[in-house]
């Protein structure tokens, strides 16, 4: 009897750890789906994870990524609640403040965006570049163009090969009528060779805003060839074809 009890005891606890592990697998799948803009799959996998392990609802990581999903779905109020809860559970992660700043940007609350983003600055240079870029966007929309320019220049200095940072920098130079700087930045953009999905998306945006739709389509098509499983590149290409 004691032996049977010990076996059952062992099976009970190993099954708990198995459920937790399975929940983690579904979270990983959800994160991957978010990166590929497959929002339906992301939501399903989050739900599977929570069904397997109810306690995982109190995980800062789950709330962080669930907030990102809600952002992509356009539900910024719910995203804000999830992100604030994630920060309540873990106050020390700069990535959480970066995401919080982005949510405030989407809600057009630019002062709160700036305040949140300042907490996101850390020893991580690559993340700092992204933070400065979003600080630039928030300050630009607050009509503080000179501070925005300083932010964008910081981002570009840290990562000079990021097409998004170059593009935002170009808008600032044009807005401040810094023609020489604008021309230099435009030359860099024209000579840019995309590598990542974000590169292809950002470069296509540049040509879309120039109304050069054929070049925009070509860039997206090249991106799909390089990333054949990218739903977001396919979606952008299809929408452009229909417009």
Secondary structure as UniProt FT lines:
FT   HELIX           2..35
FT   TURN            36..37
FT   HELIX           39..52
FT   HELIX           54..58
FT   HELIX           60..73
FT   HELIX           76..89
FT   TURN            91..92
FT   HELIX           94..106
FT   TURN            107..108
FT   HELIX           110..118
FT   TURN            119..120
FT   HELIX           125..141
FT   TURN            142..143
FT   HELIX           145..158
FT   TURN            160..161
FT   HELIX           163..175
FT   TURN            176..177
FT   HELIX           179..190
FT   HELIX           197..209
FT   TURN            210..211
FT   HELIX           213..226
FT   TURN            228..229
FT   HELIX           231..242
//
